[in-house]
């Protein structure tokens, strides 16, 4: 069921939600959170589709905030709020309100959203594109317990990661980090199968891909070994090679779907490691609403290395050859050259 409201208010939108629930017989008590999506008109459809798919696992009230930028001064002076209320089959397992803001109200989106939040339920804000550099200080971000960004959608992803590190607040997360969860789990599981010390790591993937950078920083932080970055044509992450005292461990995914795990002394095996859809990433982030300490530690570890980036997001002097992405911090360099595999096992699962 869809209800269109033109030049409306938050009070009228709430009444329309009640009317829609009564019409389709859907209670509000089954929803577990409010998901606020801040996007533009071009990307609203894809973001809403991903949220509806994720609602099968996390029934929620989804508020889509679209700020319509007026081109002429006359249009900017016309303040208006239009809304589209969806309940039942049109809203997945929950409710959806698409809010289109015009004029001065675009600067006060939090005043429109606040009355529409589910009472006594967590709030998650997601920016598919154009995320603020400090999500926690954004007026909408300040309403949320969890703030989701996607540095992969930024023009300069490496600079975006630097900004995330400098402005990190507990509750922040990024889909570039979520994308590497299967890689972290697979690498930790591989190290569980052998007794060894890891001496060096090479991470291979697309240039300017923030997930590749984050995986390299996580490995360098947890294993206290040098990590080198090599470039490939993708898609995304393509390989991780670990040199250990028991021989090399290689996780290679050339086609973005099926990976090959090679452990010295064991037969090679094929493992499923496909690139996941946005709906799967959002669903994973909604499973936990507490701060992600591992993500924070990874950001803190890598910020000094990322500061060396130049204006276009690339590190100076880089080429297609392998290059350092991160090295152990000064206090960790005093430790032996090898590192135990236990820290990686403990940090693999989010």
N, C-alpha and C positions, 0 to 999 in steps of 0.2 A: 504494500500500500504506500502511495506517495501523496504527500500534501505539500503544495506549493504556497509559499507566503511571500508577498511582495511588500517592501517598505514596512517591515514588521519590527517586533521587539522580542527580547528574551522571554518575557512573560507569555506572549502569544505563542512562541515556539514550544514552551513547556505545556501549554494547554493543548497544542496540536499533538504532542507526544502522548499525552493521556488519552486524547480522542482516538489516536491510531491504535494504542494498546487495547482499548476497549473494543474497537472494531474487529481486530484480529484475534483477540483473546490471549495476548502475550503479556505475562507479568514482567515487571522490572526487577524483581528480587533475584532473578537468575543471573544477572550481569555482575561481573566481578571487578570491573575497573572502567575508567573513562580513558579512551585513547583520543588525543587531540593531534590532528595532522595539519601542519602548517605548510601550505604549498601554493603553487600558482595554478591557473586554469589548465595550462598545457599538461602538467604532470598529475593533476587531481585524479583522473580516471585510473591510472595505473596504481597510484597509492591507495585509493579506495578499494580497488579490487584485491590488492594484497591484504589490506586490513580485514575485508570481508572473509577472505580465505582463512586468515589467522583466527577469526572469531569462532570458527568451528571448535577450536581448542580453548579459546579464551572469550566467552561471550562478553561483550562490552558495548558501551555506548560510544560511538565514534563521532567525533565532531571534526569536520573538515573546514578549516579556516582558509578562505581564499581572499586575499586582499587585491581588489581590482584597482589598478593604477589608472587614474583619469589623465588624459592627455591635455585637455584644455583647462585653464583656470576656472571657467564657468562650471565644468563638470566636477572639478575638485571641491567646489563650494557646496555641491549637492550631497549631503550626507544621507546614506540609505543603507539599510540592512535587508537583504533578501535571503530567504531560507528555503531549503527543500528537506522535508521530513520524510524519512523512510522507515517503515516498520514491517515486520513479517518477513516474507521471502525476499523482499527487495533490500533487506539490510543484513543478510547473513544471520548469524545467531546473536542478535542484539538489536540495537537501534542505530540509525545513522541520521545526522543532521549536517547538511552542506550549507555553510554560511558564506555568503558573498558580501564583502564589506566595501562600501564606496565612500569617498570623501574623508572627512576628518575622523570618522569612526575607525578607519584603518589603523590609526595611532592608539586606539584604545580597545584592541581586540580582547584583552583580558577581561574588560568589563562586560563584554558580550558573552564570553565563554563561562565565566564564573557562575552565573545562575543556572547553567545547564549541566554542571558537573553532578555526577551521581553522589548522593550524600554518603559519607562514611566509606568511601571506596577509593582505592589508589588512583592516581592520575599519572598517565604517561604522555609525554609530548614527543612527537616525531617530526623531524624536518627532513623530507626526502631530498630537498635541494635548498640552497641558500640558507644554510643554518647560521645562526649568530656565532661569532667567535667565542663568546662566553655564554653558553646556553642557560646557566643557572641565573644570570643577571637579566636575561630577557624577561619581559613582563609575563609572557605565557609560560616560559620555562620555570619561573618562580612558583607557579601553581603546582608543579609536578614533583613526584618522588623519583621519577625516572625520566631522563632526557636522552633521546636517541637521535644521533646525527649520522651522516654518511659522507665521509671525507672523499670517497671515490667520485662523488658527483661534483666536487669542487674543481675549479679551474687549475689550482695549484695544490694538489693533495698533500705534498710534503710540508708546505707552509701551513696547511690546515691542521696537520698533526701537531706541529709545533705550537700552534695556538691552543689546541685542545690540551696539551700538556701544561702550558703556562696558566690556563684558566680552569684546570680540572677541579670539579666539585663532586663529592661523593653522590652517586646517582647518575653521573654522565656515562655514556657508552657510545660506541660507533659501530655501524654495520660492517666496516672494514675489519674490525676485531671479531665480530660474530662469524664472518666468512671463514676464519682460520680455525674455528673450533674443531672440525674433523681432522685437520692436519695436526693440531696439537695432540689430540687424543691418539691418533695413529702413531705419531713419533714416540710418545710416551709408552704406548703398548709395545712398540718395537724394542725399546730399551729394556723393557721388562723381561724380554726373552733371552737376553744375554748378560753375562757378568763382564762389564768392561768399564773403561774410563774414556770419556769423549775428549778428544784433543782439539778438533777444529770442525767447523760447520760451513757449508756453502748453501745459500738459498738462491734459487733461480726463479725468475718470473718477469712479467712485463715491467717496463720502465714506468716510473711515476705511479706504480700501484701501491696504495697505502697498506694493503694486506700483506704484501711481500715485506715491506719495511717493518711492520708490526711483528711478523713472525720472526724476522731476524733479530729484532730487539728482545723479544721474549726468550729466544734461545740463548742469546748472549748473556742475558740477565740471570737465567736459571742455571745455565751450565758453567758460567764464568770462563768461557772460551772465546777466542776470536771467531767472528762470523763474517763471511764474505758474501757479497751480493753479485750475482751474475745476471745478465740480461737475456731474455728470450722473447719470442714473438707471441707468447701466451698460448691459450687464454689464461689470464690471471697467474696464479702460482703454478709452476710446472715441475719443480723438483727441489728436494732437500737432500744433501749429501753430508753424512757425518763420518768423520774419521775417528775410529776408536782403537783401543789397545787390542781388540779382538778382530779387527778388520772393518771394512767400510759397511755402513748401513745407508741404503739409497731408497728414497721414496720418490718415484718418477711418475708424473701424470702429464702425458703429452697431449691428450685430446680433450681435457676438461671433463672427463667422465670416469674412465677406468684408470687406476694407477697400478704400478708394479712395485712391490716391496721386495728389495733384495737385501738379505742379511748374510754376511760372510759365514760359510759353513752350513747354510740351510738352502733348500730349494726356493727359487723365486716364486712369488705368489701374486695373483691379481686381487686387488681390493677395490671396492666401490668407493669412489671419492669424487662424486659429481659436483658440479657447480650448482649451488642451491638457488631457488627462486626467492624473491624478496619476501613473499608470504612466510616461507620457512624461517627466514632470518628474524622477522618480526615476532613470529610465534616463539622462537627461542628466547628472545629478549624479554617477552612478557612472562616467561616461566619464573623469572627471578626479579624481584623488585628491590632487593638489597644492593648496596654498593658492591661493585666488582673490584676487589682489591688487587687481583692479578692484572687486570687492565690498567689500573692506576700505577702499579709498580713498573709495568712495561713502558708506559708513557714517560714516567719520571726517569727511567734509565736511558731512554733514547733522545731526550730533548737536547742534550749538549751536542750530540752527533748531528741532529737535524738542523741545528743552528748554522751549520756550514753551507746550507743550501744557498744557491744564488737566486736571482729574481724570478726565474721561470720554474723553480721547483726542482732543478737538477743539481747534483753535487758537482762542484768544479773539478775539472780534470778527469771526469768519468768517461768511459768508453764501453764497448761491448765486452771487454775483458772483465774478469772478476774483479770486484773492488770491495773494500771494507764497508760494511753497513753499520757495524757496531763493534766495540771492543770492551772488555771488562773494565769496570771503574777502577780508579787508582788503588783503592784499598783491596780490590779483588786480585789485582795483578801480583800482589805480594804472596798470594797463595800458590800452591803447586800448579804446574802447567795443566795438569789433567783435572777433571772434575767428576765427581760421582754423578750417577744418573738419577739418584733419588729425588733431587729437587724438581726435575722435569716431570716425574711421575706425580708428585704432589700438586703441581700447578696445572696439569693438563686439563682437568675438568673444571668448568666454570661453576 
